[in-house]
Amino acid sequence: MEKISFPEPEKVLKEKPSLKKYLKYLLFFGPGAIIASVTIGQGQLILGPQLGAWAGPRLLWLITINIASYIIAYLSCRYTLITGLNMMDVFSTKLKGILNIIFILIMLIFVPIFAATIITSLGQSLAWMFGFGDYLIWGISFALLAAILAVAGRYRLLEYTQLIFVLILAIGAIVSVAMIPNLNLAEIVPHFFTIGDFPEYPQWVIDMGEATKPIPLLILGYVGTLTITIVTLVGYAGWVKVKGWGIFKDQKDPERLSRRLFSLFKKAGKVEYLPKDKKEIRKAKLLTKPILIDLSLAFIFVSIASAAYMIAGYYLLGPRHELPTDIDLLKKQAIIFSNIASWLKPLYQISVFFALFGTIYGGFEAASRMLYETSKNLIRRVSLLDYPKFMQYFLIYILALGLPLAILMRFGLSVIVMLSITLLFIGVIGVIIYGVGTIYVIQTTLPKEYKLNKFTLSLGVIAIILLLVPFLSFVM
C-alpha cells in the first residue's frame, strides 16, 4: 500500500507560546467567518429576541450547548485534514450511501423553504430601510443578486465579504447590549449553565393569542439556528481544501489529491496510507490546529451575537409585552435599538441587512457544495458535472421552489413555524445523524495512531447528548 507524508505545518504553529503567536492565530479566521455569517441570520434576529421577550434569560443555555455542533465539525474536518477524504465520500462507501440519501432528501425539501423565509425577511428589512417598494420585489431582487455573486464569485471574495459581515454584526450586537440601562450580568450569566430549564409561556403571551406555537418546536428551531448545520458542516470541509490546510497544504489541485486518496481508501476499505512514525503524527496534530482556532472564533462570534439579541429581547421587549410576530418581524424589533438611543436604529438596520444577505449569499454556496459532495459518488450524472455547473442547476431549483413559497408566506404561511421546522431538520436532527456517522467512521477506518483518544471520543459522545437535550422539552 502506498504511503504518504504530511507537509510541514505553518511556522507559527511551531513557535513557542507568546502573545505575538496567539495574535497571529487570528489570521486563521477565514472559513469560520463564513460559518458565523451564515449562522447569524433569522434565528438571532427573529427567534432570539422573541424567546428573550417571553422566556427571559432562561433559555440562554441553548447557546452554550451549541458548542456541540462545533465539536462535531472539528472531528469531521480533522478527519478530512489528516486523510484528505471528504466525510460524505466515506459515508457513500462505508455506510452504503444511506446517510447520503437522507441528507439529499433533507436538502431538496428544506433548502427552498429556508430560502423563502430569507427572501421574505430580507425583503421586509429592505422595504423598511428605504421606505418604499414591495418587500417581495426587494427580497427577490437581492436573492437573485446573491445567486449571481455565488456563481460568479470566488472563494476568497466569499471569505472576505463574510468576514466583514461578521464584524459588523458583532459590533452591532455588543453595542446594543452594552447600552442597555440596568443591565444585570449577575442575573444573566448563570442561565448559560442551567441546561434543561424549559420555561412556559407567561400569561401576557397567552392573552395576546400568541401561545399557539409549540414551545418545543421554537426551542428546537432556535437550536437549529445556532448550530453549524449539515449545510455548512460539509461546505466547511470543502473550504479548508481551498485554504490549503492540513494534508492539502501546498497542493495546487487539492481535489485531485482527494480523489487519488479516495481511490486508495476504496481499494482497502479503510485508511492504510497514513504514516505511523511519531514525527509524522506530530505534524498531523499541528496541521489540524488551524480548524480548532477557526471554529473557536466562529463559535465566539455566533455566541456573542445570539446572546446579545436574546438579552435585548428580555430587557426591551419583555417589559413592554412586545412579541414579534409574522407581521413586521424586523420592523417591530427596531425597539431593541431605537429605544436605547435613536442613533442606534441605523446600526440595527445595517446589521439586519448584513445578517440576512450574508446568510443567503454564503448559504447558496454552502448548500450547493454540500449537495454536490453528498451526491457525486451516488449519482453518476452529478459526478460528470464540474462544481460551478452543478451550482447553477441547484440554484435554479432553489429559486424555482423558493420564490412561490415566499409568495405563499405573504398570504398567511407562517415564517416562524416554517423556519423552525426547517432548522429542526438541517440544524439539529441532521447534525446529530452526521455526528454519529462521523464518530463511527473515525473509529473504524483510521489506524489506531490517528483514532480519537478516550478524552476526544468522550467529547464527541457528549456533543451528541447535548444536542439531544432540547428534545426533552416535548416530555417536560
Backbone torsions as a table, in degrees:
resi	resn	phi	psi	omega
1	MET	NA	133.4	178.3
2	GLU	-61.6	140.3	177.2
3	LYS	-112.8	149.1	178.2
4	ILE	-114.5	171.0	171.1
5	SER	-130.2	151.3	-178.0
6	PHE	-85.1	147.5	175.1
7	PRO	-70.2	163.4	178.6
8	GLU	-71.0	132.4	178.8
9	PRO	-65.3	163.8	175.9
10	GLU	-57.7	144.7	-177.3
11	LYS	-58.1	-38.3	-176.6
12	VAL	-62.0	-28.1	-179.5
13	LEU	-70.9	-21.1	-177.9
14	LYS	-101.3	-1.5	179.6
15	GLU	-73.2	157.2	176.4
16	LYS	-70.2	150.9	-179.3
17	PRO	-55.0	132.6	177.4
18	SER	-165.9	162.3	178.0
19	LEU	-61.5	-40.6	179.6
20	LYS	-60.5	-41.2	179.7
21	LYS	-62.6	-45.2	-176.4
22	TYR	-70.8	-29.0	174.1
23	LEU	-68.2	-37.3	176.9
24	LYS	-64.1	-28.9	179.0
25	TYR	-57.9	-29.0	-179.0
26	LEU	-60.8	-23.8	179.8
27	LEU	-69.7	-14.4	177.0
28	PHE	-77.9	-10.2	-178.6
29	PHE	-73.0	106.4	-178.0
30	GLY	-147.4	-78.4	176.5
31	PRO	-57.6	-32.5	178.0
32	GLY	-64.3	-29.4	176.9
33	ALA	-65.3	-36.1	177.4
34	ILE	-66.0	-44.4	177.8
35	ILE	-58.1	-47.2	-177.9
36	ALA	-63.2	-43.1	-178.2
37	SER	-67.1	-40.6	178.3
38	VAL	-68.2	-34.2	-177.3
39	THR	-73.9	-44.2	-178.4
40	ILE	-77.5	96.8	-177.7
41	GLY	-149.6	-126.7	-174.5
42	GLN	-61.4	-36.6	-177.7
43	GLY	-59.8	-45.5	-178.8
44	GLN	-72.6	-37.1	-175.5
45	LEU	-82.3	-27.1	-175.8
46	ILE	-111.7	-62.9	-175.7
47	LEU	-68.1	-38.3	-177.5
48	GLY	-58.4	-58.5	178.4
49	PRO	-61.2	-33.2	179.0
50	GLN	-65.2	-45.7	177.4
51	LEU	-62.9	-41.9	179.2
52	GLY	-62.8	-35.3	-177.2
53	ALA	-63.8	-44.6	-175.8
54	TRP	-100.3	-25.4	-178.1
55	ALA	-100.2	-7.8	-176.5
56	GLY	65.8	-145.0	-179.4
57	PRO	-87.0	5.9	-169.1
58	ARG	-69.3	-16.5	-179.9
59	LEU	-105.2	13.7	177.3
60	LEU	-62.5	-22.7	179.3
61	TRP	-64.3	-20.0	176.2
62	LEU	-62.5	-32.8	178.0
63	ILE	-68.8	-38.6	-179.8
64	THR	-63.5	-47.7	-175.8
65	ILE	-69.7	-12.1	177.6
66	ASN	-64.0	-16.7	177.2
67	ILE	-59.1	-21.2	179.6
68	ALA	-59.1	-41.7	-178.6
69	SER	-68.1	-29.9	178.6
70	TYR	-73.9	-32.8	174.4
71	ILE	-64.6	-44.4	178.3
72	ILE	-62.9	-41.3	178.4
73	ALA	-62.5	-40.9	179.3
74	TYR	-63.9	-46.6	-178.9
75	LEU	-61.8	-41.6	-179.7
76	SER	-65.8	-46.0	-176.7
77	CYS	-74.8	-29.6	174.1
78	ARG	-58.1	-42.7	178.4
79	TYR	-60.1	-43.6	-179.3
80	THR	-66.1	-42.6	-177.6
81	LEU	-69.2	-27.0	179.5
82	ILE	-85.4	-43.6	-173.1
83	THR	-96.2	-21.6	-174.1
84	GLY	81.0	4.3	-176.0
85	LEU	-101.1	138.2	172.2
86	ASN	-79.7	134.9	-176.7
87	MET	-57.9	-35.2	179.9
88	MET	-66.3	-35.0	176.2
89	ASP	-63.9	-41.5	-179.9
90	VAL	-68.1	-40.2	176.1
91	PHE	-56.4	-38.3	-175.0
92	SER	-65.8	-24.2	179.6
93	THR	-106.6	-49.5	-176.1
94	LYS	-66.3	-36.9	-178.0
95	LEU	-111.0	19.0	174.7
96	LYS	58.3	25.3	174.5
97	GLY	76.6	5.7	-177.4
98	ILE	-62.6	-47.6	179.3
99	LEU	-65.2	-37.3	178.5
100	ASN	-57.8	-44.6	-179.5
101	ILE	-63.9	-42.2	178.1
102	ILE	-59.8	-45.9	-178.2
103	PHE	-67.5	-38.1	178.5
104	ILE	-61.1	-43.8	179.6
105	LEU	-64.2	-44.1	178.1
106	ILE	-59.2	-43.8	-179.3
107	MET	-63.9	-48.3	-176.3
108	LEU	-65.0	-30.8	-179.3
109	ILE	-83.0	-47.5	-166.6
110	PHE	-97.3	-23.5	179.6
111	VAL	-63.2	-43.1	175.7
112	PRO	-61.2	-35.8	177.7
113	ILE	-65.1	-43.1	178.7
114	PHE	-61.4	-42.4	178.4
115	ALA	-61.1	-39.9	-179.6
116	ALA	-63.3	-40.7	179.8
117	THR	-66.8	-37.3	179.4
118	ILE	-70.2	-41.6	177.3
119	ILE	-56.4	-43.7	179.8
120	THR	-63.9	-50.6	-176.6
121	SER	-67.7	-42.0	179.3
122	LEU	-64.6	-41.8	178.4
123	GLY	-62.9	-42.4	178.5
124	GLN	-61.6	-42.1	-178.3
125	SER	-66.0	-40.7	-178.7
126	LEU	-70.4	-41.4	177.8
127	ALA	-62.5	-37.1	177.9
128	TRP	-69.7	-43.3	-178.1
129	MET	-63.1	-44.2	-175.5
130	PHE	-90.6	-16.9	174.3
131	GLY	79.7	12.1	178.1
132	PHE	-155.5	165.7	175.3
133	GLY	89.5	158.2	177.5
134	ASP	-80.7	133.2	-174.4
135	TYR	-63.4	-31.3	179.3
136	LEU	-66.2	-38.3	178.0
137	ILE	-64.8	-43.1	176.8
138	TRP	-60.5	-48.8	-176.5
139	GLY	-62.9	-45.0	-178.9
140	ILE	-66.0	-41.0	-179.0
141	SER	-60.7	-45.6	-177.8
142	PHE	-77.4	-24.7	172.8
143	ALA	-66.4	-41.0	177.2
144	LEU	-65.7	-39.2	177.3
145	LEU	-61.8	-43.8	178.8
146	ALA	-62.0	-39.7	179.2
147	ALA	-64.4	-41.4	179.2
148	ILE	-64.3	-44.3	179.3
149	LEU	-63.7	-38.4	-180.0
150	ALA	-64.8	-38.7	-179.3
151	VAL	-75.8	-43.0	-173.7
152	ALA	-84.7	-27.2	-174.4
153	GLY	-78.5	167.2	175.7
154	ARG	-111.1	168.5	-175.4
155	TYR	-56.1	-42.5	-175.4
156	ARG	-62.3	-38.1	176.3
157	LEU	-63.5	-43.0	178.9
158	LEU	-60.2	-46.1	-177.4
159	GLU	-64.1	-46.7	-177.3
160	TYR	-65.1	-43.3	-179.5
161	THR	-65.8	-40.7	-179.9
162	GLN	-67.7	-33.3	177.1
163	LEU	-63.2	-42.6	177.2
164	ILE	-63.1	-44.0	179.7
165	PHE	-58.1	-45.9	-177.0
166	VAL	-63.1	-42.7	180.0
167	LEU	-62.7	-42.3	178.5
168	ILE	-63.7	-43.3	179.5
169	LEU	-62.9	-43.6	-178.8
170	ALA	-64.4	-43.3	179.4
171	ILE	-62.1	-45.7	179.9
172	GLY	-60.5	-42.9	-178.2
173	ALA	-67.6	-44.7	-177.9
174	ILE	-64.7	-45.0	-179.4
175	VAL	-62.0	-41.7	-176.9
176	SER	-61.2	-43.6	-178.1
177	VAL	-76.9	-38.3	-177.9
178	ALA	-60.6	-28.2	-176.9
179	MET	-94.8	3.3	176.2
180	ILE	-69.5	124.7	178.5
181	PRO	-70.2	147.2	177.2
182	ASN	61.7	31.4	177.3
183	LEU	-66.8	124.8	-175.8
184	ASN	-114.6	93.9	-178.3
185	LEU	-67.1	-31.4	179.5
186	ALA	-62.7	-29.6	177.9
187	GLU	-79.5	-33.4	-171.2
188	ILE	-84.1	-48.7	-169.9
189	VAL	-54.3	-43.8	-178.6
190	PRO	-56.8	-27.0	-176.5
191	HIS	-73.2	-10.5	173.4
192	PHE	-71.1	-13.4	-173.8
193	PHE	-121.2	1.3	179.3
194	THR	-86.5	61.9	-175.3
195	ILE	-64.5	129.5	179.9
196	GLY	97.8	5.2	178.3
197	ASP	-82.5	113.7	-177.2
198	PHE	-116.0	100.5	-179.3
199	PRO	-75.6	164.1	174.4
200	GLU	-109.5	164.7	178.5
201	TYR	-61.5	135.6	172.7
202	PRO	-73.4	166.8	-174.7
203	GLN	-62.7	-34.9	-176.3
204	TRP	-66.7	-29.6	175.9
205	VAL	-70.7	-40.4	177.6
206	ILE	-62.8	-41.4	179.9
207	ASP	-64.4	-31.1	178.5
208	MET	-74.7	-13.6	-176.7
209	GLY	79.4	18.8	-177.8
210	GLU	-103.0	13.4	-178.6
211	ALA	-94.1	21.4	-177.5
212	THR	-83.2	-22.6	-178.9
213	LYS	-80.7	126.0	-178.2
214	PRO	-60.3	128.4	-179.7
215	ILE	-58.7	-43.7	178.9
216	PRO	-57.9	-37.1	179.1
217	LEU	-66.3	-41.0	178.7
218	LEU	-65.9	-40.3	179.8
219	ILE	-64.2	-48.5	-179.4
220	LEU	-66.4	-36.3	176.6
221	GLY	-63.9	-40.1	179.3
222	TYR	-67.4	-40.6	175.4
223	VAL	-58.6	-37.9	178.0
224	GLY	-63.7	-29.8	177.4
225	THR	-74.3	-25.5	-177.2
226	LEU	-83.7	-34.5	-172.4
227	THR	-71.6	159.3	164.3
228	ILE	-74.7	105.5	-174.4
229	THR	-67.6	170.3	177.3
230	ILE	-61.4	-24.6	178.1
231	VAL	-63.4	-53.0	-177.2
232	THR	-79.7	-22.8	175.6
233	LEU	-58.3	-48.1	-179.0
234	VAL	-76.5	-39.3	178.1
235	GLY	-59.8	-37.9	-179.2
236	TYR	-60.0	-40.8	178.9
237	ALA	-62.5	-32.5	176.6
238	GLY	-73.6	-37.5	-178.7
239	TRP	-68.0	-36.2	179.9
240	VAL	-68.4	-26.4	173.3
241	LYS	-63.4	-46.8	-179.9
242	VAL	-62.2	-36.4	179.1
243	LYS	-68.9	-21.4	-179.0
244	GLY	77.7	36.6	178.0
245	TRP	-91.5	161.2	176.4
246	GLY	63.4	-138.1	-178.3
247	ILE	-64.6	-15.8	-177.6
248	PHE	-87.5	-0.8	-179.6
249	LYS	-58.3	132.2	177.9
250	ASP	69.4	12.8	178.3
251	GLN	-89.8	122.9	178.3
252	LYS	-72.6	-30.3	179.9
253	ASP	-130.7	81.7	-176.9
254	PRO	-62.2	-31.7	179.8
255	GLU	-65.5	-36.5	179.2
256	ARG	-64.8	-43.1	177.0
257	LEU	-61.8	-43.2	-179.4
258	SER	-61.2	-42.3	179.1
259	ARG	-64.8	-39.7	-179.5
260	ARG	-64.8	-43.2	-179.6
261	LEU	-70.0	-31.9	178.1
262	PHE	-67.5	-34.5	177.4
263	SER	-66.3	-36.6	175.4
264	LEU	-65.7	-39.9	179.1
265	PHE	-62.5	-44.7	-178.1
266	LYS	-64.0	-35.7	179.5
267	LYS	-65.8	-40.6	-175.3
268	ALA	-92.1	-22.8	-176.5
269	GLY	81.9	-1.6	176.1
270	LYS	-161.0	175.7	-176.5
271	VAL	-87.5	107.6	-179.2
272	GLU	-117.8	3.5	-173.7
273	TYR	-97.9	1.2	-178.4
274	LEU	-80.5	142.2	178.3
275	PRO	-70.7	152.5	-175.2
276	LYS	-120.2	4.6	176.9
277	ASP	-78.5	155.3	-170.7
278	LYS	-62.9	-35.4	-179.5
279	LYS	-62.4	-45.2	-179.9
280	GLU	-67.7	-35.8	178.4
281	ILE	-65.5	-39.4	176.3
282	ARG	-63.5	-41.2	177.7
283	LYS	-61.3	-41.1	179.9
284	ALA	-60.5	-41.1	179.8
285	LYS	-64.1	-42.3	179.0
286	LEU	-66.6	-36.1	-177.4
287	LEU	-68.7	-18.4	177.8
288	THR	-92.2	-6.9	-176.9
289	LYS	-64.2	-36.1	178.8
290	PRO	-55.5	-37.8	-179.7
291	ILE	-72.1	-30.7	176.7
292	LEU	-63.9	-43.2	178.4
293	ILE	-67.3	-47.6	-177.1
294	ASP	-60.8	-47.4	-179.1
295	LEU	-69.0	-35.3	178.2
296	SER	-62.9	-44.1	178.2
297	LEU	-65.1	-38.9	178.1
298	ALA	-62.1	-44.2	179.3
299	PHE	-61.0	-42.0	-179.8
300	ILE	-62.0	-46.8	-179.4
301	PHE	-62.9	-45.7	-179.6
302	VAL	-63.0	-42.1	-178.2
303	SER	-66.1	-41.3	179.6
304	ILE	-61.8	-50.5	-178.5
305	ALA	-63.5	-43.3	-177.7
306	SER	-64.1	-46.6	180.0
307	ALA	-63.6	-39.2	-177.6
308	ALA	-61.3	-45.8	-177.6
309	TYR	-71.8	-34.8	177.1
310	MET	-68.7	-41.9	178.9
311	ILE	-64.9	-40.8	178.1
312	ALA	-62.3	-39.5	177.0
313	GLY	-62.1	-39.1	179.8
314	TYR	-65.0	-46.5	-174.7
315	TYR	-80.9	-32.0	-170.5
316	LEU	-108.8	-30.6	-179.5
317	LEU	-95.0	-43.4	-177.1
318	GLY	-55.7	-53.1	-178.9
319	PRO	-59.2	-27.4	179.3
320	ARG	-90.7	-1.3	-175.8
321	HIS	56.0	41.5	176.5
322	GLU	-98.9	123.4	-179.7
323	LEU	-129.0	110.1	179.5
324	PRO	-57.1	134.4	179.1
325	THR	-118.3	-168.6	-178.7
326	ASP	-69.0	-13.4	-179.1
327	ILE	-101.0	126.5	179.2
328	ASP	52.5	48.7	-177.2
329	LEU	-53.2	-47.8	-172.7
330	LEU	-87.8	-37.7	-178.2
331	LYS	-60.9	-41.3	-178.7
332	LYS	-66.1	-30.4	-177.6
333	GLN	-81.9	0.2	174.7
334	ALA	-59.9	-17.8	176.9
335	ILE	-57.7	-29.0	-178.4
336	ILE	-59.0	-37.3	-178.9
337	PHE	-99.2	-48.9	-170.7
338	SER	-65.6	-26.5	178.9
339	ASN	-78.2	-17.5	175.6
340	ILE	-79.6	-51.3	177.8
341	ALA	-160.3	137.5	-174.8
342	SER	-60.5	-31.9	-177.1
343	TRP	-73.2	-10.6	179.4
344	LEU	-82.8	-15.4	-179.3
345	LYS	-60.3	-46.2	176.6
346	PRO	-60.8	-34.7	178.0
347	LEU	-63.7	-39.8	177.0
348	TYR	-62.9	-44.3	-179.1
349	GLN	-62.8	-42.8	178.5
350	ILE	-64.2	-41.6	179.5
351	SER	-61.8	-42.5	179.1
352	VAL	-60.3	-46.4	-178.2
353	PHE	-62.1	-48.5	-177.5
354	PHE	-66.2	-35.2	178.8
355	ALA	-64.1	-48.2	-175.3
356	LEU	-76.3	-42.5	179.3
357	PHE	-68.6	-37.4	176.8
358	GLY	-62.5	-37.8	179.4
359	THR	-65.4	-46.5	-175.8
360	ILE	-73.9	-36.0	179.1
361	TYR	-67.4	-54.8	179.0
362	GLY	-67.1	-33.5	-179.2
363	GLY	-65.7	-37.3	177.8
364	PHE	-59.0	-45.1	-178.9
365	GLU	-69.1	-43.7	-177.8
366	ALA	-64.8	-43.3	-179.1
367	ALA	-65.6	-40.5	179.8
368	SER	-65.1	-45.1	-179.4
369	ARG	-65.4	-39.2	-179.0
370	MET	-62.8	-48.2	-177.9
371	LEU	-67.1	-35.2	178.7
372	TYR	-64.4	-48.7	-178.9
373	GLU	-65.8	-32.7	-177.3
374	THR	-74.0	-33.8	-170.7
375	SER	-105.1	-14.2	-171.1
376	LYS	-63.7	-28.4	179.5
377	ASN	-94.9	2.0	176.8
378	LEU	-110.3	-34.2	-174.9
379	ILE	-114.8	115.6	-174.2
380	ARG	-61.0	-39.4	-178.9
381	ARG	-60.4	-36.6	178.5
382	VAL	-68.7	-40.7	-179.3
383	SER	-63.2	-24.9	-179.7
384	LEU	-83.2	-11.9	-179.8
385	LEU	-93.3	142.6	170.1
386	ASP	-79.4	160.5	-172.3
387	TYR	-59.7	-45.9	-179.8
388	PRO	-56.3	-41.1	179.6
389	LYS	-66.4	-42.1	178.2
390	PHE	-60.5	-41.8	179.6
391	MET	-58.6	-43.3	180.0
392	GLN	-59.2	-46.8	-179.7
393	TYR	-62.5	-43.4	-176.6
394	PHE	-69.1	-37.4	178.1
395	LEU	-65.1	-35.8	175.6
396	ILE	-62.5	-41.7	178.3
397	TYR	-62.5	-46.1	-179.3
398	ILE	-59.4	-47.8	-176.4
399	LEU	-71.1	-35.1	-179.6
400	ALA	-62.7	-33.3	177.5
401	LEU	-94.8	-35.3	-175.8
402	GLY	-67.7	-38.7	-178.0
403	LEU	-65.4	-46.8	175.7
404	PRO	-61.0	-36.7	177.8
405	LEU	-65.1	-37.0	176.7
406	ALA	-63.2	-36.4	177.3
407	ILE	-66.5	-40.7	178.2
408	LEU	-63.3	-33.7	178.7
409	MET	-66.0	-25.1	176.4
410	ARG	-67.3	-28.4	-175.0
411	PHE	-105.5	25.4	169.7
412	GLY	119.6	-11.9	177.3
413	LEU	-67.6	121.2	-171.2
414	SER	-68.2	122.6	177.5
415	VAL	-65.8	-44.0	-175.7
416	ILE	-65.1	-45.1	-179.2
417	VAL	-65.6	-45.8	-179.8
418	MET	-63.8	-39.3	178.4
419	LEU	-64.3	-42.8	-179.1
420	SER	-63.9	-45.0	-179.9
421	ILE	-63.5	-44.3	-179.7
422	THR	-60.2	-48.2	-177.4
423	LEU	-71.0	-24.3	174.3
424	LEU	-60.8	-41.0	-176.4
425	PHE	-82.9	-44.9	-175.8
426	ILE	-85.2	-17.6	-175.2
427	GLY	-113.7	-14.2	-179.9
428	VAL	-123.1	-65.4	-178.6
429	ILE	-59.8	-46.7	-179.8
430	GLY	-61.5	-40.5	-178.8
431	VAL	-68.6	-38.6	177.9
432	ILE	-62.5	-47.0	178.8
433	ILE	-60.6	-44.7	179.9
434	TYR	-62.4	-40.5	-178.7
435	GLY	-65.2	-43.2	177.7
436	VAL	-62.1	-45.2	178.8
437	GLY	-62.4	-38.7	-179.9
438	THR	-63.0	-48.6	-179.4
439	ILE	-62.0	-41.6	179.6
440	TYR	-61.6	-45.7	-178.7
441	VAL	-64.3	-45.3	-179.1
442	ILE	-58.6	-46.6	-174.0
443	GLN	-78.9	-14.0	-178.0
444	THR	-110.5	-11.2	-177.6
445	THR	-115.7	-19.1	-177.0
446	LEU	-90.4	151.1	170.3
447	PRO	-61.9	155.4	-174.3
448	LYS	-59.3	-27.9	-179.6
449	GLU	-66.3	-22.0	-175.0
450	TYR	-112.3	-3.8	178.0
451	LYS	-68.3	166.6	177.5
452	LEU	-69.1	135.5	173.5
453	ASN	-76.3	176.4	-174.5
454	LYS	-59.2	-39.6	-178.3
455	PHE	-66.5	-49.1	-177.7
456	THR	-66.9	-38.2	176.8
457	LEU	-62.1	-41.4	178.4
458	SER	-62.1	-40.4	176.8
459	LEU	-59.3	-42.8	179.8
460	GLY	-62.6	-43.2	179.2
461	VAL	-66.0	-43.0	178.6
462	ILE	-61.8	-38.0	179.3
463	ALA	-59.8	-44.4	179.5
464	ILE	-65.8	-40.1	178.1
465	ILE	-62.8	-42.1	179.2
466	LEU	-59.9	-39.8	179.6
467	LEU	-71.1	-18.3	177.5
468	LEU	-84.5	-19.5	-176.6
469	VAL	-56.2	-45.7	-179.4
470	PRO	-58.1	-24.4	178.6
471	PHE	-66.5	-18.8	177.7
472	LEU	-65.9	-17.5	179.8
473	SER	-63.5	-20.0	178.6
474	PHE	-72.8	-22.9	-175.2
475	VAL	-112.6	-6.3	-177.5
476	MET	-82.4	NA	NA
